[in-house]
Amino acid sequence: MLGSTRRRTLQFLGWSACLAASLTPGTSLADTSAPAASFVTPDEFTGTDVERINKAIEAAAGRRVVIPPVNAKGKDKAVGLLASAILVRDGSVLEFDNCRVKLSDRCRDNMIRSVNCGLGITDVKPIKNVHIRGLGRVVLEGADRPRATGDGNKTLGRHSYGTDAGVAAESQTSDWRNHGILLAFVDGFAIQNLTIRDSHCWAIWLKRCSHGTVRDIDFASTGSKTIDGTPQTIVNQDGLDLRMGCHDILVENISGHAGDDLVALTAIPFADHAAGALATHMATDAKNRGAGQDDIRDVIIRNVRGYSRGGHHIVRLLNAPGVGMHAILVDGLVDTAPDDVVCRAAVKIGDADWGGGNAVAGETSRIVVRNVMSRSKHAILVGGSLTDSSLENVLQEAGRGDVLTVQSRPDQIRDVTTENVRAVAR
């Protein structure tokens, strides 16, 4: 059962410090420094905004592709409209320079996607070294009238908004094209210094990605949008999602609010979700490859300042039976929810009612959560198995919710220590 053991707490502090050192930028993570000064801009090519960007990426051959705030003719690029996804490839360095890029109303696609996955691609080949970053103030945002929103379990017009609802020639089920930035099987990556507004589903979706950094990201989604004067529901607006097989990743300086979970690590297999198909929120094969290949591991999440506008979770850790989650450090979370919003939990670990039920004892282990300031219904909510882990320096605003809630069976919790986990006056 949960208890406080100073000796074990010190052991976890030592382990997490080693993990932090191993993931210090400039060591095991992808180098985010700029390459040589030469670069390519979309203004060197013809076509629509996204056609010119993709031509520039293809021609760059590892050089930077810079999307400027104005084009060659001096036309204001405060809004650059995307009719389809920007496709990043091996060695891509994509920089947005003080600009605002928006999905057009005719777009039913991602904002940015790794070129190795997509419709009809059944065999997703790994790629390396993808860098996506903003220079100055950069905003990526959804369409004014999205054709589709929500994840692959949602029907347009019934569960989530979409102008394709009722259109006979179009899929009536949402899918992976609704994710904002979608990277799959990318080793060595960086996504940084972006504001993402009104995403159509999960704003950043990473699957089987490794050795990367996601930092300085601000989210602004609410779970709804007023369209032509009428409030419309948009579901599944998570901020950042690390999916099965993600490892050796640093997530830091995350802010703002999401319609759903702000940051989520979710290792959930689906046997019937095939790569390259529609009617699924997975752009890759979603089966568990076994032998720990699809575990989520060696992840640091630090300096999160935000909340879920939809009242969900700020940080969520969820793995299904058969898929592990281990060596995860959550260090520094400030719940910034206003008085009219109460998130379900600042940090939730496991869930008996989602993803095939609770992972068995030992599959969710070596989790350290520390330095949390919560205004949620639960500061820490343990809904599944948890072993060999530590909860430290968790402060819950008194009268707003509970400090620590454990919904798991006694046999699912083993060797979990707590220290300075308490309610405090505002």
C-alpha positions as CSV (number, residue, x, y, z in Angstrom):
1,M,0.0,0.0,0.0
2,L,1.0,3.6,-0.3
3,G,3.3,4.8,2.4
4,S,6.1,7.2,3.3
5,T,9.6,5.8,3.4
6,R,12.5,8.3,3.5
7,R,15.1,5.8,2.4
8,R,13.1,4.8,-0.6
9,T,12.3,8.4,-1.5
10,L,16.0,9.1,-1.6
11,Q,16.6,6.2,-3.9
12,F,13.9,7.5,-6.3
13,L,15.4,11.0,-6.2
14,G,18.8,9.5,-7.2
15,W,17.2,7.5,-10.0
16,S,15.3,10.4,-11.4
17,A,18.4,12.6,-11.3
18,C,20.2,10.0,-13.3
19,L,17.4,9.9,-15.8
20,A,17.4,13.7,-16.1
21,A,21.1,13.7,-16.7
22,S,20.8,11.1,-19.4
23,L,18.2,13.2,-21.2
24,T,20.0,16.5,-20.9
25,P,19.7,18.4,-24.3
26,G,23.0,18.0,-26.2
27,T,23.6,14.4,-25.0
28,S,21.2,11.7,-26.0
29,L,18.5,14.0,-27.5
30,A,18.4,15.3,-31.0
31,D,20.6,18.4,-31.5
32,T,18.3,21.3,-32.0
33,S,20.9,23.8,-33.1
34,A,20.6,25.3,-36.6
35,P,22.7,23.8,-39.4
36,A,24.6,25.8,-42.0
37,A,23.3,29.3,-42.9
38,S,22.0,28.3,-46.3
39,F,18.3,27.8,-46.5
40,V,15.3,27.4,-48.9
41,T,12.0,29.3,-48.8
42,P,8.7,28.4,-50.4
43,D,8.8,31.6,-52.4
44,E,11.3,30.0,-54.7
45,F,8.6,27.7,-56.0
46,T,5.1,27.9,-57.7
47,G,1.8,26.6,-56.5
48,T,-0.4,26.9,-53.5
49,D,1.0,27.6,-50.1
50,V,1.3,24.0,-49.1
51,E,2.5,22.9,-52.6
52,R,5.4,25.4,-52.4
53,I,6.3,24.4,-48.9
54,N,6.5,20.7,-49.8
55,K,8.5,21.5,-52.9
56,A,10.9,23.5,-50.8
57,I,11.2,20.6,-48.3
58,E,11.9,18.1,-51.0
59,A,14.5,20.3,-52.7
60,A,16.2,21.4,-49.4
61,A,18.1,18.1,-49.0
62,G,18.8,18.8,-45.3
63,R,19.1,22.5,-45.5
64,R,16.6,24.7,-43.6
65,V,13.3,25.5,-45.1
66,V,12.2,28.9,-43.7
67,I,8.6,30.0,-44.1
68,P,8.9,33.8,-43.9
69,P,6.4,36.3,-42.5
70,V,6.0,37.9,-46.0
71,N,6.5,36.4,-49.4
72,A,8.7,37.6,-52.2
73,K,6.0,40.0,-53.5
74,G,5.6,41.6,-50.1
75,K,2.2,40.0,-49.5
76,D,1.5,39.6,-45.8
77,K,1.8,36.0,-44.8
78,A,0.1,36.6,-41.4
79,V,-2.3,33.8,-42.6
80,G,-0.9,31.0,-44.8
81,L,-3.7,28.6,-45.7
82,L,-3.0,24.8,-45.9
83,A,-5.2,22.7,-48.2
84,S,-3.3,19.6,-47.2
85,A,-0.5,18.5,-44.9
86,I,3.0,19.8,-44.9
87,L,5.2,16.6,-45.3
88,V,8.5,16.4,-43.5
89,R,11.1,13.8,-44.4
90,D,14.6,12.5,-43.5
91,G,16.7,15.4,-42.3
92,S,13.9,18.0,-42.6
93,V,14.5,21.3,-40.8
94,L,11.3,23.3,-41.0
95,E,11.2,26.8,-39.5
96,F,8.3,29.2,-39.2
97,D,9.5,32.8,-39.0
98,N,6.9,35.0,-37.1
99,C,4.0,33.8,-39.1
100,R,0.5,32.3,-38.7
101,V,-0.4,29.2,-40.6
102,K,-4.0,27.9,-40.8
103,L,-5.9,25.0,-42.2
104,S,-8.2,26.0,-44.9
105,D,-11.9,25.1,-44.8
106,R,-11.4,22.6,-47.7
107,C,-8.6,20.8,-45.9
108,R,-9.2,17.4,-44.4
109,D,-5.7,16.5,-43.4
110,N,-3.0,17.1,-40.8
111,M,-1.1,20.4,-40.4
112,I,2.2,18.6,-40.6
113,R,2.9,14.9,-41.1
114,S,6.0,12.7,-41.5
115,V,6.0,11.6,-45.2
116,N,6.5,7.9,-44.3
117,C,2.9,7.5,-43.3
118,G,-0.5,8.4,-44.8
119,L,-3.4,7.1,-46.7
120,G,-2.6,3.8,-48.4
121,I,0.8,3.5,-46.8
122,T,0.7,0.1,-45.1
123,D,4.4,-0.3,-44.3
124,V,5.6,2.7,-42.4
125,K,9.4,2.9,-42.8
126,P,11.4,4.7,-40.1
127,I,12.9,8.1,-40.8
128,K,15.4,10.3,-38.9
129,N,16.2,13.8,-37.8
130,V,13.1,15.9,-38.2
131,H,13.1,19.4,-36.7
132,I,10.0,21.7,-36.6
133,R,10.4,25.0,-34.9
134,G,9.1,28.5,-34.6
135,L,11.1,31.7,-34.7
136,G,9.5,34.5,-32.8
137,R,5.7,34.4,-32.6
138,V,4.3,31.4,-34.6
139,V,0.7,30.2,-34.5
140,L,-0.6,27.1,-36.2
141,E,-4.4,26.8,-36.1
142,G,-7.4,24.8,-37.3
143,A,-9.9,25.8,-39.9
144,D,-12.7,28.3,-39.5
145,R,-15.1,25.5,-40.6
146,P,-13.4,22.2,-40.2
147,R,-14.5,19.3,-42.4
148,A,-13.9,16.8,-39.6
149,T,-12.9,16.8,-36.0
150,G,-12.5,14.3,-33.2
151,D,-10.7,10.9,-33.2
152,G,-11.5,7.7,-35.1
153,N,-14.3,6.6,-32.8
154,K,-16.4,9.7,-33.5
155,T,-19.2,10.2,-36.1
156,L,-19.3,13.6,-37.7
157,G,-22.3,15.6,-36.7
158,R,-23.3,13.2,-33.9
159,H,-20.2,13.3,-31.7
160,S,-18.1,16.1,-33.1
161,Y,-18.4,18.9,-35.6
162,G,-17.5,18.6,-39.3
163,T,-18.9,20.1,-42.5
164,D,-18.5,16.7,-44.1
165,A,-21.3,15.4,-41.9
166,G,-24.0,14.0,-44.2
167,V,-21.9,14.4,-47.4
168,A,-22.3,11.1,-49.2
169,A,-18.9,11.0,-50.9
170,E,-17.0,11.6,-47.7
171,S,-16.1,9.4,-44.7
172,Q,-18.5,10.0,-41.8
173,T,-16.0,8.8,-39.3
174,S,-13.2,11.0,-38.0
175,D,-9.7,9.7,-38.3
176,W,-5.9,10.3,-38.0
177,R,-6.1,13.2,-40.5
178,N,-7.5,15.4,-37.8
179,H,-4.3,15.4,-35.7
180,G,-2.3,18.6,-36.0
181,I,1.3,17.5,-36.1
182,L,1.7,13.7,-36.7
183,L,5.0,12.0,-36.6
184,A,5.4,8.2,-36.8
185,F,8.6,6.1,-36.5
186,V,10.9,9.2,-36.3
187,D,14.2,8.8,-34.5
188,G,15.8,12.1,-33.6
189,F,13.3,15.0,-33.6
190,A,12.5,18.4,-32.2
191,I,9.2,20.3,-32.1
192,Q,9.6,23.7,-30.4
193,N,8.3,27.2,-29.9
194,L,4.8,26.9,-31.4
195,T,1.3,28.0,-30.4
196,I,-1.3,25.6,-31.6
197,R,-4.9,26.9,-31.6
198,D,-8.3,25.2,-32.2
199,S,-6.9,21.8,-33.2
200,H,-9.2,19.4,-34.9
201,C,-8.2,16.6,-32.6
202,W,-4.9,15.9,-30.8
203,A,-2.6,18.8,-31.5
204,I,0.7,16.8,-31.5
205,W,0.6,13.1,-32.0
206,L,3.7,11.0,-31.8
207,K,3.8,7.2,-32.5
208,R,6.9,5.1,-32.1
209,C,9.1,8.1,-32.0
210,S,12.4,8.3,-30.1
211,H,15.3,10.5,-29.0
212,G,13.5,13.8,-29.3
213,T,12.4,17.0,-27.7
214,V,9.1,18.8,-27.5
215,R,9.5,22.1,-25.8
216,D,8.0,25.6,-25.5
217,I,4.6,24.7,-26.8
218,D,1.5,26.7,-26.0
219,F,-2.0,25.1,-26.6
220,A,-5.2,27.0,-26.9
221,S,-8.3,24.8,-27.5
222,T,-11.5,24.6,-25.5
223,G,-13.5,21.6,-26.7
224,S,-15.9,23.8,-28.7
225,K,-15.9,26.6,-31.3
226,T,-18.5,29.1,-32.4
227,I,-19.0,28.6,-36.1
228,D,-21.3,30.9,-38.0
229,G,-22.7,32.1,-34.7
230,T,-23.5,28.7,-33.3
231,P,-21.4,26.9,-30.6
232,Q,-20.2,23.5,-31.9
233,T,-18.6,20.6,-30.0
234,I,-15.1,19.5,-30.9
235,V,-13.9,16.5,-29.0
236,N,-10.5,14.9,-28.3
237,Q,-8.6,18.1,-28.4
238,D,-5.6,16.8,-26.4
239,G,-2.5,18.9,-26.5
240,L,0.5,16.5,-26.7
241,D,0.1,12.7,-27.0
242,L,3.0,10.2,-26.9
243,R,1.6,6.9,-28.1
244,M,3.0,3.3,-28.1
245,G,6.7,2.8,-28.6
246,C,7.8,6.4,-27.8
247,H,11.0,6.5,-25.7
248,D,13.9,8.7,-24.8
249,I,11.9,12.0,-25.0
250,L,12.1,15.3,-23.2
251,V,8.9,17.3,-22.9
252,E,9.3,20.7,-21.2
253,N,7.8,24.2,-21.0
254,I,4.2,23.2,-21.9
255,S,1.6,25.9,-21.3
256,G,-2.0,26.9,-22.1
257,H,-5.2,24.8,-22.2
258,A,-6.6,22.0,-24.2
259,G,-10.1,20.8,-24.7
260,D,-9.1,17.3,-23.4
261,D,-5.9,16.1,-21.7
262,L,-3.1,18.6,-21.9
263,V,-0.2,16.0,-22.0
264,A,-0.9,12.3,-22.4
265,L,1.2,9.2,-22.6
266,T,-1.0,6.4,-23.9
267,A,0.2,2.9,-24.7
268,I,-2.9,1.3,-26.0
269,P,-2.9,-1.3,-28.8
270,F,-5.7,-1.9,-31.2
271,A,-5.6,-5.2,-33.1
272,D,-8.0,-4.0,-35.8
273,H,-6.4,-0.6,-36.7
274,A,-4.3,-1.0,-39.8
275,A,-1.8,1.4,-41.2
276,G,-2.9,3.6,-44.1
277,A,-6.6,3.1,-43.5
278,L,-9.3,5.6,-42.6
279,A,-11.9,5.2,-39.9
280,T,-9.1,5.0,-37.3
281,H,-7.1,7.5,-35.3
282,M,-3.9,5.5,-35.9
283,A,-1.8,6.3,-38.9
284,T,0.3,3.2,-38.3
285,D,-0.4,-0.4,-37.4
286,A,-1.7,-0.3,-33.8
287,K,-0.9,-3.9,-32.8
288,N,1.4,-4.5,-29.9
289,R,4.7,-5.7,-31.4
290,G,5.7,-7.4,-28.1
291,A,9.0,-7.8,-26.4
292,G,8.7,-4.3,-24.9
293,Q,9.0,-2.6,-28.3
294,D,5.9,-0.6,-27.8
295,D,6.5,0.3,-24.2
296,I,6.6,4.0,-23.4
297,R,9.8,4.6,-21.4
298,D,12.5,7.0,-20.5
299,V,10.4,10.2,-20.7
300,I,10.9,13.4,-18.8
301,I,8.0,15.9,-18.5
302,R,8.8,19.1,-16.7
303,N,7.5,22.6,-16.3
304,V,3.9,22.2,-17.3
305,R,1.7,25.2,-16.7
306,G,-1.8,24.8,-17.9
307,Y,-5.1,23.0,-17.6
308,S,-7.9,21.1,-19.4
309,R,-10.6,23.5,-20.4
310,G,-12.9,20.4,-20.8
311,G,-12.3,19.4,-17.2
312,H,-10.2,16.3,-18.1
313,H,-6.6,15.7,-17.0
314,I,-3.5,17.9,-17.1
315,V,-1.0,15.0,-17.4
316,R,-2.3,11.5,-18.0
317,L,-0.3,8.2,-18.0
318,L,-2.2,5.3,-19.4
319,N,-1.1,1.9,-20.5
320,A,-3.1,-1.2,-21.3
321,P,-2.4,-4.8,-20.3
322,G,0.6,-6.2,-22.1
323,V,2.2,-2.8,-22.9
324,G,4.6,-1.3,-20.3
325,M,5.2,2.2,-19.1
326,H,8.3,2.8,-17.0
327,A,11.1,5.3,-16.2
328,I,8.8,8.3,-16.4
329,L,9.5,11.6,-14.5
330,V,6.9,14.3,-14.1
331,D,8.7,17.2,-12.5
332,G,7.0,20.6,-12.1
333,L,3.3,21.0,-12.8
334,V,1.2,24.1,-12.0
335,D,-2.5,23.8,-12.4
336,T,-3.6,27.2,-13.8
337,A,-7.3,26.5,-14.2
338,P,-9.6,29.5,-13.5
339,D,-12.2,29.3,-10.8
340,D,-14.9,28.1,-13.2
341,V,-12.9,25.1,-14.4
342,V,-12.0,22.1,-12.3
343,C,-9.9,19.4,-14.0
344,R,-10.5,15.8,-13.0
345,A,-6.9,15.3,-12.0
346,A,-3.6,17.2,-12.2
347,V,-1.9,13.8,-12.8
348,K,-3.8,10.6,-13.5
349,I,-2.0,7.2,-13.6
350,G,-3.9,4.2,-15.1
351,D,-7.6,3.6,-15.7
352,A,-9.7,0.5,-15.2
353,D,-12.3,1.7,-17.6
354,W,-10.2,2.6,-20.7
355,G,-7.8,0.9,-23.0
356,G,-8.7,-2.7,-22.2
357,G,-8.5,-2.4,-18.4
358,N,-5.7,-2.1,-15.9
359,A,-2.2,-3.0,-16.7
360,V,-1.1,-5.8,-14.4
361,A,1.1,-5.0,-11.5
362,G,4.7,-4.3,-12.7
363,E,3.7,-3.0,-16.1
364,T,3.4,0.6,-14.8
365,S,6.6,1.1,-12.8
366,R,9.4,3.5,-11.9
367,I,7.1,6.6,-12.1
368,V,8.2,9.7,-10.2
369,V,5.8,12.6,-9.9
370,R,7.0,15.6,-7.9
371,N,6.5,19.3,-7.5
372,V,2.8,19.5,-8.3
373,M,0.5,22.4,-7.4
374,S,-3.1,21.4,-8.1
375,R,-6.5,23.0,-8.2
376,S,-8.1,19.9,-9.6
377,K,-10.6,17.5,-8.2
378,H,-7.7,15.1,-7.5
379,A,-4.1,16.2,-7.4
380,I,-3.0,12.6,-8.0
381,L,-5.5,10.0,-9.2
382,V,-4.3,6.5,-9.4
383,G,-6.7,4.4,-11.4
384,G,-4.6,1.4,-12.3
385,S,-1.5,-0.5,-11.3
386,L,1.6,1.3,-10.0
387,T,4.8,-0.2,-8.6
388,D,8.2,1.0,-7.5
389,S,7.3,4.6,-7.8
390,S,7.3,7.9,-5.8
391,L,5.0,10.8,-5.3
392,E,6.7,13.9,-3.8
393,N,5.9,17.5,-3.0
394,V,2.3,17.5,-4.1
395,L,0.3,20.4,-2.9
396,Q,-3.5,20.5,-3.4
397,E,-5.5,23.7,-2.9
398,A,-7.7,23.0,0.1
399,G,-11.5,22.9,-0.6
400,R,-10.9,22.4,-4.3
401,G,-10.4,18.7,-4.3
402,D,-8.5,15.7,-2.9
403,V,-4.8,15.3,-2.6
404,L,-4.4,11.7,-3.4
405,T,-7.1,9.2,-4.6
406,V,-6.4,5.6,-5.2
407,Q,-9.1,3.6,-7.0
408,S,-6.9,0.5,-7.6
409,R,-7.2,-2.8,-5.9
410,P,-4.6,-3.4,-3.1
411,D,-2.8,-6.1,-5.2
412,Q,-2.2,-3.5,-8.0
413,I,-0.1,-1.2,-5.8
414,R,3.4,-2.1,-4.6
415,D,6.3,-0.2,-3.2
416,V,4.9,3.3,-3.9
417,T,6.2,6.0,-1.5
418,T,4.8,9.4,-0.7
419,E,6.4,12.5,0.8
420,N,5.0,15.9,1.5
421,V,1.7,15.2,-0.2
422,R,-0.9,17.5,1.4
423,A,-3.6,20.1,1.1
424,V,-2.8,23.8,1.6
425,A,-4.8,27.0,1.9
426,R,-5.0,29.2,-1.1
